[in-house]
Structure formats: C-alpha cells, structure tokens
C-alpha cells in the first residue's frame, strides 16, 4: 500500500492531485466511498503516463454533479445508462466519474446494470489490467484491490479477458484490444488472442452500439500518437465500423508532426499542453465539412467539441497580447507564456506566421533558458543565501528575470542586487572558559610567585638549620623570630601559630638570666637545644600549613627544589635529636661552621653590654 501512496504522490501532476483531492472531499461530504480505477491504475503500475482519471463511487455518481461543479469541475458530458459524468478540472484534467455496477448480458452489447460493490464492478470490466482499483478513502488510502491478478499481466505486458465471453458480451472490446495494443505495445494473451480471432471471423462487431462508436472515435483524438492508433484500427477493420468516412488518408501528416514538435519544445520549458483539441483539425483536415460535423456530434463529451471550436480564437487573442508593447522585455514575454492557457500557447506556437512572434518563441526555446545557468549560486552561498530559507524560490525567479533582461552583467551588480536578501551573519560562538591572560602578564605572575616561594624556602631553611647549631642563645632566638615572621605572612597561619609561640619561655627573660647568671657551657648548650626544639616544630608546622593552602603542586616542587639541601639536612638532624631524647648531638659540618662564626662574633647587644661593663673573666683572673 505504501508503494501506491508513493505513486499517487509522485507520478501524478499537481493538477491531477488537486482534482483527486476535490473528488475525495465531495465523496466524503456525501458519505460515499471512492476509488481510482481502470486505466489510471494500470498506467501507475506499468509506469506509463497517466493521461486521464477514472473514478468509481459506491452510489449514484449523477448526484454528485452540482457538488463537482462547485469544486471547480466543468461537466463536459454525461451518460445516464452507466450513471457516469465526464468532467474536466482546472489544468485540463479529464476525469470520468461513474458508479460501481454489475452487468448481465441477455443480448450482445445490451447489458443490464445494477448497483453493486467495488469488487463486483471490477469483475465486469474488459481486461484484467484494467480491473484494478486504489482506495481513495481516508481509512484505506492507497490500498490496492486486484481480484483478478492484473498486476501479473501488467508485468507480462499482456491483455487478458476478464470473462471468456467478453468479446461476445461487449463487441467494443475488440476495438479496445487493438487500441491498447497500438498504444502500449502489448500483446494479447494466447487464449484471448484466439477468442479475438474467432470474434473477428464471426462478425461480433456488428452488435456495436452507437454510444461506443462515438466514445472510441473521440478516444482516438485523445491519443498521444493518434495516427498510429488510426492505422492499427484501420488495419484490423474496426475504423470503418466506427466512422466510415474517416481514415489515415484524411490526416495532414506533415502538420501533425509540426504540432507534435512544438508540443515537445514547450514541454521542455514547463508548458504541458493537452494536444487533443489541436490535433482534431489536423486529423480531419481532408474530410468534408459535413462529415467533420457528424463526427463531432457523435462524441459523448460535447464540452470537448466546444473546446475544439474555441481554440483558434483563443490562440489569436493570445498572439495579439504576445506582440503588444507590454511584452517587449524577455521577462515580460516569459511571464505571459507561462501564465496563459497551455493549449492556446501550443496552437499559437504552431500556427503563427508573424516573424516577431516566431523569434520570441525561438528565444523562449533556446536563448532565454540559458539565463538560469548564469545564476551565481557560489556568490549566494557566500552571502548566506541558501536553499530552504524563506523566499529563496522567489528570489531565484527574480534573479532569473534580471539576468534574462541583461541587467546584471557584473559581479558588483549581482552583489548589490542580492545584498537586501542576505541574512545577517550568525553571532560568534560563546566559550564558557575564561580567556587566557597575555603571555607577558602570565610570565610576570609566575616569576613573582617563584621569587616569593624561593624567599619563603630560604627563610624556612635558615630557621631549620640554625636550630641545630650550638652557640649564643640570643642568635638562635633571632633566627627563630625570623622564621615566625616568615610564617606570619598568612594571617590565618599566624593566628594559629601565635598562641603556641606565646606559650614558650620568654626570650627576653632568658637573655636577662644569661646576662646575670652567666651560666656554664653545659647550661648554655642545654638552653640552646631547648630553644631549638621549641622553634623548629613551630616553624615546620607553620610551613606545612602555608604550603598546603597557598602553594600549588608545581610551586611546592619549585620550593622544595630550591631549598632542598638545607631542608634535607635539617630533617636528618631533627631525626637524630628525637632519638636521643634531648641529648646534645654533634652538629653537621655546615652547622658547626655557622655556630663557630656566631661564637666568635657576638651579637650587637652583647658587644654593647660588654663595652659598658668590665669583663668578668679578667676580674676573676686578677683575683686569682
């Protein structure tokens, strides 16, 4: 079913789809089920062009006449016996709307018809390829009904009778078999061919009804290649049964070929004209006027006869408009050709003798279409004018007309024309990440941080190393104070360290005691080790906090790299001191040198006091 929905949407013209939609709406409002039947389904399945549409409704189709006219259809004929309407929708869409009927044949060519279902209606038709239907109802749209396996015969390109007595019941099927074979190039199935020969030999064609004579004669005019069909019917002997005064010898073959050439050239430019009305005067060019009049009278679609008679006058009016001042520009001529009725354009293109009009038609065929090849699609893409945007097709049409008139000769002119239609550029992409700082500022920040880390490492190393050196207590206290000051750069760290430092023995009191009592070397060493044991843990803990909070992993590596030797040596010394439970250990060589220098060079305060008071050692020596 999906395949036939696709065929309905893609194989039919826009005018045919609109016509089908109108019929579906009319049938829905009347509560009738509607189907596409006959040759239209056959052509959809086989891939042949869909020339006309046959519609079957389960109900009386004659009651839909007024509703179809309101939907835009023109009723060109009707047949009460078969409850059929012949209508023409805009776009020259020919359609036959009939009722679903069953038929019995008490006599050849004289059926008795009764209303029935769609399946019974299909079983009364001529050939299996024509006995198929497509549902047009909303609940089953696109559903194929093929009770007689017509699809298989279409694949085999064969015509098979629905009934074994088909040629006896309806002799017109002999004419249809020859006409379909000439049009489609199909062969009759073996048994059908045998029955065809028997019916032809037995003269079943004598029971042909008058209505069918006129119907089949009109169908010849609607054929795409009517001359080939006429010759085939004439060969079989059926054309004389239809119209005794008509034959292939009465056709103006040269002019018919000229008309077909004009039709093909117009079709290449998008003008699809139905050549039926234009073909009729050429097919009957050598017939007497009275015979032509009788032939027209036999056609069941008298609306088609009116179209034939009005075609020449309509084409003359169109030619006058085409040659007026309003159509001097190529674009104006193009618009006029595309807006006019295709059948009038076809007859004017074929029949005009005016040199100016012939030149316009020649330009329409060859020169003006080349303007589409000069449309600057690359430039349009650079200006963000792409397919899919609103008004793109209209812009292409305007650009085509400007190029056709020769107004846009340079690229600057094209840019100026396209600029008002160019959409604004899209905003730049916003990135969520912060923009990087300039390289110079980033390097300066890294340098400052590195220098600060190096200074902190040096101060920590100095405080760490001096704690292990014996010597003057005041010098050791100054180094401890320097370490505390370095740690105090961070406000939070200084608050955490301050109470611990305050809880330790007062440095000033110790200095006073050392000045008054002049303790022994053992006491001095003991005091030095005590001070070092107090200063080092405080400095070490504070340093760890500062490094953990302020220094990034990479900066920690830099600090450790810069202060590596001193810190490692101080760490080893601290480990040795903890193992001896406070006993004084021998300092390392660098620490010993530092302590010796400190011992040889007392602090400034000590030198000042010693200058103010006489030396105690000298006094004691004199006493001795």
Helices and strands as residue ranges (DSSP letters): H 2-10, H 14-30, E 34-37, H 39-46, E 53-57, G 61-64, H 65-70, E 74-79, E 84-89, E 93-99, E 101-107, E 110-115, H 118-123, G 128-130, E 133-135, E 144-145, H 150-156, E 158-159, H 166-169, H 172-184, E 187-188, H 190-202, G 204-207, H 210-221, H 226-236, H 239-242, G 248-250, H 253-268, H 276-283, H 289-298, H 302-322, G 325-327, H 330-339, H 342-351, H 355-365, G 368-374, H 377-382, H 392-404, H 411-419, H 439-466, H 473-487, H 491-502, H 507-517, H 521-550, H 553-562, H 564-579, H 589-600, H 604-612, H 616-623
